[in-house]
Amino acid sequence: MSEMLHAKNVAKSFTLHTQGSVTIPVFEGVEFMLSAGECIALTGESGSGKSTFMRMLYANYTCSQGSIKVFHNGDWLDITTASPHSILDIRKRTLGYVSQFLRVIPRVPTLDIVAEPLVALGTDRETATDKARDLLTRLRIPERLWQLSPLTFSGGEQQRVNIARGFIADYPIMLLDEPTASLDAQNRATVLELIEEAKSRGAAIAGIFHDHETRDAVCTGSFDVTSFKVGAND
Amino acid sequence: MTQINEPLLRVDDLTMMYGDRIGCKDVSFELRPGEVLGIVGESGSGKSTLLRSISAQQEPTKGTVEYQTRIDGICDVYQMSEAQRRLLMRTDWAFVHQNPRDGLRMNVSAGANIGERMMAIGDRHYGNIRSNADSWLGKVEIASERLDDLPSTFSGGMQQRLQIARNLVTSPRLVFMDEPTGGLDVSVQARLLDLLRGLVHDLNLAVIIVTHDLAVARLLSHRLMVMQQGKVIEHGLTDQVLDDPQHAYTQLLVSSILQN
């Protein structure tokens, strides 16, 4: 299996300047590797830093120490030192991320929001919109909602719009933050299918899954963030 | 936005002093086509001073502003002849003011407001000007039948969209915006954001947008510069700056956003 992402000696701490400059260490010395075709579950109790680590892999959070190298357009790039231009290009072409929050401009129709990542990659609007329709149908978002802004949707519906948007482009690396939280059994099954399809086309996936069933169904391995907690090995 | 793109604008070590008082200090950055740079910070932090100095409206005390012109390649905007600079500001650059009244001529029709910028670059064909003005009204979602109306009869949101149409009709490559959504109510603001984002993408515009609204900055800009007391204290990827701010002042700014 070819390696797609490699985090070396990664540490993270937050310094809260507005609260007496207290420094909160999260973890240190994290070594993590992700290869094509595998799906690794990030595990650890609540507060252990799973989401923080995932955000660092997406360069949404900075790294206090260490490197995170991503295989992008045939080259290894360290996202902890890459320029904003490079990071945006990595996110556009290589690194997909399904977050738990939908952040969109009000008023933009759901269909356009889902199609957008493909359009950004240069796919013509019609093809992108067709694929968006397919995904929304599979995820059981009723067609009458497609022309509305998802900001008016329920939590579960918003989550599915997020998933459709995250899966529309065939990113080589995908980060999934609780993709099945707040979904019913049918929709959870669809998300599992989407993850399986991504795996079989060779995507390298890291995910946070709140339930064992999902994890056991799609993951090829797990990675416990807790073992890197600062002070864990003292 | 590809990495091989040359910068369109290069600002180096820009400093503007008002006597002993700092307007902005030691600001450097580059901007590429298709890229949106947000500048945030509280009132008096130097955002507008910086914008004026970059956009050739106020010569800085120190530092350079270089622009990739269509004909002569990269040029220092304060070394150009007055005529060259004026042409640049009328064609390749656009300036969207917070108050549409500062960017529009209120005593001529909407169509004439758009047509005027076209005539300034040599367009003389009345039919062309009128049809182009009409098509731009459509792009900013103003009905054709308002073409001959005075902007003073428009709502604030419509005036702002008209100002954008007037600015973009000459196909500029660099647009400066000073609090473009400032005086608008939220529903109008959303519509304008959607419009701006579409135009940036379709026309591959480079934009420098000054705003105190972090939500606007998040939705529109790729990169964010945070200013305090005239200095850039944090500069990086927008979501990184907002979600994992490093500087004390940025943390204060982000933590002061009201949640809903």
Boltz contact constraints between the chains, C-beta under 6 A:
constraints:
  - contact:
      token1: [A, 17]
      token2: [B, 248]
      max_distance: 6.0
  - contact:
      token1: [A, 17]
      token2: [B, 251]
      max_distance: 6.0
  - contact:
      token1: [A, 18]
      token2: [B, 251]
      max_distance: 6.0
  - contact:
      token1: [A, 18]
      token2: [B, 252]
      max_distance: 6.0
  - contact:
      token1: [A, 18]
      token2: [B, 255]
      max_distance: 6.0
  - contact:
      token1: [A, 60]
      token2: [B, 239]
      max_distance: 6.0
  - contact:
      token1: [A, 60]
      token2: [B, 243]
      max_distance: 6.0
  - contact:
      token1: [A, 61]
      token2: [B, 244]
      max_distance: 6.0
  - contact:
      token1: [A, 62]
      token2: [B, 244]
      max_distance: 6.0
  - contact:
      token1: [A, 84]
      token2: [B, 223]
      max_distance: 6.0
  - contact:
      token1: [A, 84]
      token2: [B, 237]
      max_distance: 6.0
  - contact:
      token1: [A, 85]
      token2: [B, 3]
      max_distance: 6.0
  - contact:
      token1: [A, 87]
      token2: [B, 237]
      max_distance: 6.0
  - contact:
      token1: [A, 88]
      token2: [B, 222]
      max_distance: 6.0
  - contact:
      token1: [A, 105]
      token2: [B, 193]
      max_distance: 6.0
  - contact:
      token1: [A, 105]
      token2: [B, 194]
      max_distance: 6.0
  - contact:
      token1: [A, 105]
      token2: [B, 219]
      max_distance: 6.0
  - contact:
      token1: [A, 106]
      token2: [B, 190]
      max_distance: 6.0
  - contact:
      token1: [A, 107]
      token2: [B, 190]
      max_distance: 6.0
  - contact:
      token1: [A, 107]
      token2: [B, 191]
      max_distance: 6.0
  - contact:
      token1: [A, 107]
      token2: [B, 194]
      max_distance: 6.0
  - contact:
      token1: [A, 108]
      token2: [B, 194]
      max_distance: 6.0
